[in-house]
Amino acid sequence: MHVHDPQPVRIDITDTLDLHTFRPAEVGNLLPEYFRACLEKGIFEVRVIHGKGSGVLKKRVRAILDRDPRVVSYTDAPADAGGWGATRVVLKPLSDSRERDS
C-alpha cells in the first residue's frame, strides 16, 4: 500500500481565517505562515475563527499568538463577527527586510 503525501492546500489570503477546515495539529504552522502572507499583502488585522466548542483550539491559537512577535494585540471578535468563537488579531506592519525574510 502506497501512502500519498497530502498535497498543499492553497487558501486565499484575506482578513479572515476559518480554522474549521484544518486539523488542530496544523494550526501551529498555519498561523505564522498565514500572518506572514497577510503582512506581505498589507493586511494588518485578521479574524481567526476557531469556534466555541470546548475552548481547546482557542487556547492553542492564543498560545501561538503570545509567542509571535508580529502580533501587536488580540481579543475576542465583536459579537457580530463571531464573539468568543473568533479572535481579532492586530499585526505589526513589516518595518524592514529582516522581518520580511524571517
DSSP file (Angstrom, degrees, kcal/mol; ACC not computed):
  #  RESIDUE AA STRUCTURE BP1 BP2  ACC     N-H-->O    O-->H-N    N-H-->O    O-->H-N    TCO  KAPPA ALPHA  PHI   PSI    X-CA   Y-CA   Z-CA
    1    1 A M              0   0    0      0, 0.0     2,-0.5     0, 0.0     0, 0.0   0.000 360.0 360.0 360.0 127.9    0.0    0.0    0.0
    2    2 A H        -     0   0    0      2,-0.0     2,-0.6     0, 0.0     0, 0.0  -0.842 360.0-147.9 -99.6 125.2    1.4    3.4   -1.1
    3    3 A V        -     0   0    0     -2,-0.5     2,-0.4     0, 0.0     0, 0.0  -0.816  13.5-142.7 -94.7 125.9    0.7    6.3    1.2
    4    4 A H        -     0   0    0     -2,-0.6     3,-0.0     1,-0.0    -2,-0.0  -0.687  14.3-122.4 -88.5 137.2    0.4    9.6   -0.6
    5    5 A D        -     0   0    0     -2,-0.4     2,-0.1     1,-0.1    -1,-0.0  -0.599  39.7-105.2 -70.9 136.0    1.7   12.8    0.9
    6    6 A P        -     0   0    0      0, 0.0    -1,-0.1     0, 0.0     3,-0.1  -0.384  34.7-117.1 -64.2 140.5   -1.2   15.2    1.1
    7    7 A Q        -     0   0    0      1,-0.1    -3,-0.0    -2,-0.1     2,-0.0  -0.510  36.3 -96.9 -74.0 143.6   -1.0   18.0   -1.4
    8    8 A P        -     0   0    0      0, 0.0     2,-0.5     0, 0.0    -1,-0.1  -0.344  37.2-130.6 -59.4 141.4   -0.6   21.5   -0.1
    9    9 A V        -     0   0    0     -3,-0.1     2,-0.5     2,-0.0     0, 0.0  -0.847  13.5-144.1 -97.6 126.4   -3.9   23.3    0.2
   10   10 A R        -     0   0    0     -2,-0.5     2,-0.4     0, 0.0     0, 0.0  -0.779  21.5-175.7 -90.2 129.1   -4.0   26.8   -1.4
   11   11 A I        -     0   0    0     -2,-0.5     2,-0.2     0, 0.0    -2,-0.0  -0.948  30.1-107.8-124.5 147.1   -6.1   29.2    0.5
   12   12 A D        -     0   0    0     -2,-0.4     2,-0.8     1,-0.1     0, 0.0  -0.502  31.5-127.7 -69.2 137.7   -7.0   32.8   -0.3
   13   13 A I        +     0   0    0     -2,-0.2     2,-0.2    24,-0.1     4,-0.1  -0.802  51.0 141.1 -90.6 111.4   -5.2   35.3    2.0
   14   14 A T        -     0   0    0     -2,-0.8    29,-0.1     2,-0.3    27,-0.1  -0.672  68.8 -86.4-134.0-172.0   -7.9   37.6    3.4
   15   15 A D  S    S+     0   0    0     -2,-0.2    32,-3.2    31,-0.1     2,-0.4   0.326 109.5  65.7 -85.2   9.9   -8.6   39.2    6.7
   16   16 A T  E     -a   47   0A   0     30,-0.2     2,-0.5    32,-0.0    -2,-0.3  -0.995  57.8-174.0-134.8 129.6  -10.5   36.1    7.9
   17   17 A L  E     -a   48   0A   0     30,-2.8    32,-2.9    -2,-0.4     2,-0.7  -0.968  10.4-159.1-122.3 113.9   -9.0   32.6    8.6
   18   18 A D  E >   -a   49   0A   0     -2,-0.5     3,-0.8    30,-0.2    32,-0.1  -0.835   4.1-168.9 -95.2 114.0  -11.5   29.9    9.4
   19   19 A L  G >   +     0   0    0     30,-2.8     3,-1.9    -2,-0.7    -1,-0.1   0.472  65.3  95.3 -82.3  -2.1   -9.8   27.1   11.2
   20   20 A H  G 3  S+     0   0    0      1,-0.3    -1,-0.2    29,-0.3    30,-0.1   0.773  83.4  52.8 -60.6 -25.1  -12.8   24.7   10.9
   21   21 A T  G <  S+     0   0    0     -3,-0.8     2,-0.3     2,-0.1    -1,-0.3   0.421 101.1  76.1 -91.2   2.0  -11.3   23.1    7.7
   22   22 A F  S <  S-     0   0    0     -3,-1.9     5,-0.0     2,-0.0    -3,-0.0  -0.841  81.8-115.7-115.8 149.9   -7.9   22.4    9.4
   23   23 A R    >>  -     0   0    0     -2,-0.3     3,-1.9     1,-0.1     4,-0.6  -0.552  31.0-117.4 -75.6 147.0   -6.7   19.8   11.8
   24   24 A P  G >4 S+     0   0    0      0, 0.0     3,-1.0     0, 0.0     4,-0.5   0.840 114.6  61.6 -54.7 -33.8   -5.6   21.1   15.2
   25   25 A A  G 34 S+     0   0    0      1,-0.2     3,-0.3     2,-0.1     4,-0.3   0.726  99.8  56.2 -66.0 -20.2   -2.1   19.8   14.6
   26   26 A E  G X> S+     0   0    0     -3,-1.9     4,-2.4     1,-0.2     3,-0.7   0.661  86.2  80.0 -84.1 -16.8   -1.8   22.1   11.5
   27   27 A V  H <X S+     0   0    0     -3,-1.0     4,-2.2    -4,-0.6    -1,-0.2   0.843  81.7  63.0 -64.0 -36.3   -2.6   25.3   13.4
   28   28 A G  H 34 S+     0   0    0     -4,-0.5    -1,-0.2    -3,-0.3    -2,-0.1   0.836 116.8  29.1 -60.7 -34.7    1.0   25.7   14.8
   29   29 A N  H <> S+     0   0    0     -3,-0.7     4,-1.5    -4,-0.3    -1,-0.2   0.779 117.3  59.8 -90.9 -33.0    2.5   26.0   11.3
   30   30 A L  H  X S+     0   0    0     -4,-2.4     4,-3.0     1,-0.2     5,-0.2   0.937  99.5  52.8 -64.6 -50.4   -0.5   27.6    9.7
   31   31 A L  H  X S+     0   0    0     -4,-2.2     4,-2.8     1,-0.2     5,-0.2   0.928 110.1  45.6 -58.4 -50.8   -1.0   30.7   11.8
   32   32 A P  H  > S+     0   0    0      0, 0.0     4,-2.1     0, 0.0    -1,-0.2   0.913 116.4  46.6 -59.9 -40.5    2.6   32.0   11.4
   33   33 A E  H  X S+     0   0    0     -4,-1.5     4,-2.2     2,-0.2    -2,-0.2   0.902 112.7  49.8 -66.9 -40.4    2.6   31.4    7.7
   34   34 A Y  H  X S+     0   0    0     -4,-3.0     4,-2.5     1,-0.2    -1,-0.2   0.918 110.6  49.5 -63.9 -43.8   -0.8   32.9    7.2
   35   35 A F  H  X S+     0   0    0     -4,-2.8     4,-2.6    -5,-0.2    -1,-0.2   0.894 109.1  53.0 -63.2 -39.3    0.2   36.0    9.2
   36   36 A R  H  X S+     0   0    0     -4,-2.1     4,-2.1    -5,-0.2    -1,-0.2   0.938 111.3  46.1 -58.9 -47.0    3.4   36.3    7.0
   37   37 A A  H  X S+     0   0    0     -4,-2.2     4,-1.4     2,-0.2    -2,-0.2   0.884 111.0  52.8 -65.1 -38.7    1.3   36.2    3.9
   38   38 A C  H ><>S+     0   0    0     -4,-2.5     5,-3.0     1,-0.2     3,-0.5   0.944 109.2  48.9 -61.0 -47.4   -1.2   38.8    5.3
   39   39 A L  H ><5S+     0   0    0     -4,-2.6     3,-1.1     1,-0.3    55,-0.2   0.884 107.5  54.9 -62.1 -38.3    1.6   41.2    6.1
   40   40 A E  H 3<5S+     0   0    0     -4,-2.1    -1,-0.3     1,-0.3    -2,-0.2   0.822 111.2  46.0 -62.9 -30.0    3.0   40.8    2.6
   41   41 A K  T <<5S-     0   0    0     -4,-1.4    -1,-0.3    -3,-0.5    -2,-0.2   0.423 121.5-107.5 -91.2  -0.4   -0.4   41.8    1.2
   42   42 A G  T < 5S+     0   0    0     -3,-1.1     2,-0.6    -4,-0.5    -3,-0.2   0.737  70.5 144.6  80.8  22.8   -0.8   44.7    3.6
   43   43 A I      < +     0   0    0     -5,-3.0    -1,-0.3    -6,-0.2    -2,-0.1  -0.868  16.4 168.6 -96.6 118.7   -3.4   43.1    5.9
   44   44 A F        +     0   0    0     -2,-0.6    47,-3.5     1,-0.2     2,-0.4   0.419  60.8  55.0-112.8  -2.0   -2.8   44.1    9.5
   45   45 A E  E     - B   0  90A   0     45,-0.2     2,-0.4    -7,-0.1    45,-0.2  -0.985  63.7-179.8-135.9 125.6   -6.0   42.9   11.1
   46   46 A V  E     - B   0  89A   0     43,-2.6    43,-3.2    -2,-0.4     2,-0.6  -0.973  21.6-145.6-129.4 136.5   -7.1   39.3   10.9
   47   47 A R  E     -aB  16  88A   0    -32,-3.2   -30,-2.8    -2,-0.4     2,-0.7  -0.912  16.7-161.0 -99.7 117.4  -10.1   37.5   12.3
   48   48 A V  E     -aB  17  87A   0     39,-3.0    39,-2.7    -2,-0.6     2,-0.7  -0.888   5.3-153.5-101.3 115.2   -9.2   33.9   13.3
   49   49 A I  E     +aB  18  86A   0    -32,-2.9   -30,-2.8    -2,-0.7   -29,-0.3  -0.803  30.0 155.8 -93.3 113.2  -12.3   31.7   13.6
   50   50 A H        -     0   0    0     35,-1.4    36,-0.2    -2,-0.7    -1,-0.2   0.504  47.2-124.4-112.1 -10.3  -11.6   28.8   16.0
   51   51 A G        -     0   0    0     34,-2.6    -1,-0.2     6,-0.1     7,-0.1  -0.034  17.2 -97.2  84.3 167.4  -15.2   28.1   17.1
   52   52 A K  S    S+     0   0    0      2,-0.1     3,-0.5     5,-0.1     6,-0.2   0.930  74.9 122.7 -90.0 -54.8  -16.6   28.0   20.5
   53   53 A G  S    S-     0   0    0      1,-0.2    -2,-0.1     2,-0.1    -3,-0.0   0.212  92.0 -30.8  32.3-139.5  -16.5   24.2   21.3
   54   54 A S  S    S-     0   0    0      1,-0.0    -1,-0.2     0, 0.0    -2,-0.1   0.587  83.1-115.2 -85.0 -11.3  -14.6   23.2   24.4
   55   55 A G  S  > S+     0   0    0     -3,-0.5     4,-2.1    -5,-0.1     5,-0.2   0.399  84.1 116.7  93.7  -3.1  -12.1   26.1   24.1
   56   56 A V  H  > S+     0   0    0      2,-0.2     4,-2.2     1,-0.2     5,-0.1   0.934  77.9  45.5 -65.3 -46.5   -9.1   23.9   23.4
   57   57 A L  H  > S+     0   0    0      1,-0.2     4,-2.9     2,-0.2    -1,-0.2   0.896 111.0  53.7 -65.6 -38.9   -8.4   25.3   19.9
   58   58 A K  H  > S+     0   0    0      1,-0.2     4,-2.6     2,-0.2    -1,-0.2   0.921 109.1  49.0 -59.9 -43.8   -8.9   28.8   21.2
   59   59 A K  H  X S+     0   0    0     -4,-2.1     4,-2.0     2,-0.2    -1,-0.2   0.902 111.7  49.3 -62.9 -40.6   -6.3   28.3   23.9
   60   60 A R  H  X S+     0   0    0     -4,-2.2     4,-1.9     2,-0.2    -2,-0.2   0.930 111.2  49.3 -63.7 -45.6   -3.9   26.8   21.3
   61   61 A V  H  X S+     0   0    0     -4,-2.9     4,-2.3     1,-0.2    -2,-0.2   0.936 112.3  47.8 -58.4 -47.5   -4.4   29.7   18.9
   62   62 A R  H  X S+     0   0    0     -4,-2.6     4,-2.2     1,-0.2    -1,-0.2   0.824 107.4  55.4 -69.4 -30.3   -3.8   32.3   21.7
   63   63 A A  H  X S+     0   0    0     -4,-2.0     4,-1.0     2,-0.2    -1,-0.2   0.891 109.8  47.7 -65.7 -38.5   -0.7   30.5   22.9
   64   64 A I  H >X S+     0   0    0     -4,-1.9     4,-0.9     1,-0.2     3,-0.5   0.910 110.9  51.1 -66.1 -42.4    0.7   30.8   19.3
   65   65 A L  H >< S+     0   0    0     -4,-2.3     3,-0.6     1,-0.2     6,-0.2   0.881 104.3  58.0 -62.5 -38.3   -0.3   34.5   19.3
   66   66 A D  H 3< S+     0   0    0     -4,-2.2    -1,-0.2     1,-0.2    -2,-0.2   0.808 110.8  43.0 -61.6 -29.6    1.5   35.1   22.6
   67   67 A R  H << S+     0   0    0     -4,-1.0    -1,-0.2    -3,-0.5    -2,-0.2   0.592  91.2  95.5 -93.3 -11.8    4.8   33.8   21.0
   68   68 A D    X<  -     0   0    0     -4,-0.9     3,-1.7    -3,-0.6    -4,-0.0  -0.712  59.4-157.9 -88.2 115.7    4.5   35.6   17.7
   69   69 A P  T 3  S+     0   0    0      0, 0.0    -1,-0.1     0, 0.0    -4,-0.0   0.652  89.7  65.2 -67.4 -13.1    6.5   38.9   17.7
   70   70 A R  T 3  S+     0   0    0     21,-0.1    22,-3.1    29,-0.0     2,-0.6   0.604  80.3  96.0 -82.0 -11.0    4.3   40.2   14.8
   71   71 A V  E <   +C   91   0A   0     -3,-1.7    20,-0.2    -6,-0.2     3,-0.1  -0.715  46.9 178.9 -86.0 117.6    1.2   40.2   17.0
   72   72 A V  E     -     0   0A   0     18,-2.9     2,-0.3    -2,-0.6    -1,-0.2   0.899  66.3 -28.6 -80.1 -45.7    0.5   43.6   18.5
   73   73 A S  E     -C   90   0A   0     17,-1.3    17,-2.9     2,-0.0    -1,-0.3  -0.978  53.7-160.7-162.2 165.8   -2.7   42.6   20.3
   74   74 A Y  E     +C   89   0A   0     -2,-0.3     2,-0.3    15,-0.2    15,-0.2  -0.983  13.5 162.6-154.3 155.4   -5.6   40.2   20.2
   75   75 A T  E     -C   88   0A   0     13,-1.8    13,-3.1    -2,-0.3    -2,-0.0  -0.959  49.6 -66.8-159.0 167.1   -9.1   40.0   21.7
   76   76 A D  E     -C   87   0A   0     -2,-0.3    11,-0.3    11,-0.2     8,-0.2  -0.365  61.6-107.2 -58.2 145.0  -12.4   38.2   21.2
   77   77 A A        -     0   0    0      9,-2.2     9,-0.1     6,-1.3     5,-0.1  -0.314  44.9 -84.7 -67.9 158.4  -14.0   39.3   18.0
   78   78 A P    > > -     0   0    0      0, 0.0     5,-2.5     0, 0.0     3,-2.3  -0.244  45.2-104.2 -59.1 157.6  -17.1   41.5   18.2
   79   79 A A  G > 5S+     0   0    0      1,-0.3     3,-1.1     3,-0.2    -2,-0.1   0.849 122.4  52.4 -54.7 -38.7  -20.4   39.7   18.8
   80   80 A D  G 3 5S+     0   0    0      1,-0.2    -1,-0.3     2,-0.1    -3,-0.0   0.477 110.0  50.5 -79.8   0.1  -21.4   40.2   15.1
   81   81 A A  G < 5S-     0   0    0     -3,-2.3    -1,-0.2     5,-0.1    -2,-0.2   0.064 138.7 -65.5-123.5  22.7  -18.1   38.7   13.9
   82   82 A G  T X 5 -     0   0    0     -3,-1.1     3,-2.5    -5,-0.1    -3,-0.2   0.232  60.8-146.7 117.4 -14.8  -18.1   35.5   16.0
   83   83 A G  G > <S-     0   0    0     -5,-2.5     3,-1.6     1,-0.3    -6,-1.3  -0.231  78.9  -8.0  53.4-135.3  -17.8   36.8   19.5
   84   84 A W  G 3  S+     0   0    0      1,-0.3    -1,-0.3    -8,-0.2    -5,-0.1   0.462 128.5  73.2 -76.0   1.9  -15.7   34.4   21.7
   85   85 A G  G <  S+     0   0    0     -3,-2.5   -34,-2.6    -8,-0.1   -35,-1.4   0.392 103.3  40.2 -89.7   1.3  -15.7   31.9   18.8
   86   86 A A  E <  S-B   49   0A   0     -3,-1.6    -9,-2.2   -37,-0.2     2,-0.5  -0.981  73.0-139.4-145.9 155.2  -13.2   34.0   16.9
   87   87 A T  E     -BC  48  76A   0    -39,-2.7   -39,-3.0    -2,-0.3     2,-0.6  -0.975  10.6-143.0-121.4 129.0  -10.2   36.1   17.8
   88   88 A R  E     -BC  47  75A   0    -13,-3.1   -13,-1.8    -2,-0.5     2,-0.4  -0.809  23.4-165.8 -89.2 122.6   -9.4   39.5   16.3
   89   89 A V  E     -BC  46  74A   0    -43,-3.2   -43,-2.6    -2,-0.6     2,-0.5  -0.934  11.4-156.2-116.5 131.3   -5.6   39.8   15.8
   90   90 A V  E     -BC  45  73A   0    -17,-2.9   -18,-2.9    -2,-0.4   -17,-1.3  -0.932  17.4-156.0-106.0 126.0   -3.7   43.1   15.1
   91   91 A L  E     - C   0  71A   0    -47,-3.5   -20,-0.2    -2,-0.5   -21,-0.1  -0.723  17.1-116.1-104.8 152.4   -0.4   42.6   13.3
   92   92 A K        -     0   0    0    -22,-3.1     3,-0.1    -2,-0.3   -53,-0.0  -0.711  36.8-114.0 -83.5 128.0    2.7   44.8   13.3
   93   93 A P        -     0   0    0      0, 0.0     2,-0.2     0, 0.0    -1,-0.1  -0.285  38.6 -95.2 -59.8 147.6    3.5   46.1    9.8
   94   94 A L        -     0   0    0    -55,-0.2     3,-0.1     1,-0.2   -24,-0.0  -0.487  44.4-179.4 -63.1 127.5    6.7   44.9    8.3
   95   95 A S        +     0   0    0     -2,-0.2     2,-0.3     1,-0.2    -1,-0.2   0.688  57.8   6.5-107.3 -22.1    9.3   47.5    9.1
   96   96 A D  S >> S-     0   0    0      1,-0.0     4,-1.4     0, 0.0     3,-0.6  -0.956  76.9 -97.4-154.3 172.4   12.5   46.2    7.5
   97   97 A S  H 3> S+     0   0    0     -2,-0.3     4,-2.0     1,-0.2     5,-0.1   0.764 114.0  65.6 -68.6 -25.7   13.8   43.4    5.2
   98   98 A R  H 3> S+     0   0    0      1,-0.2     4,-0.7     2,-0.2    -1,-0.2   0.913 104.1  45.7 -63.4 -40.7   14.9   41.2    8.2
   99   99 A E  H X4 S+     0   0    0     -3,-0.6     3,-0.6     1,-0.2    -1,-0.2   0.886 111.6  52.7 -68.0 -38.0   11.3   40.8    9.3
  100  100 A R  H 3< S+     0   0    0     -4,-1.4    -1,-0.2     1,-0.2    -2,-0.2   0.844 110.3  48.0 -65.3 -33.0   10.2   40.0    5.7
  101  101 A D  H 3<        0   0    0     -4,-2.0    -1,-0.2     1,-0.2    -2,-0.2   0.585 360.0 360.0 -85.6 -10.7   12.9   37.3    5.3
  102  102 A S    <<        0   0    0     -4,-0.7    -1,-0.2    -3,-0.6    -2,-0.1   0.486 360.0 360.0 -85.9 360.0   12.1   35.5    8.6
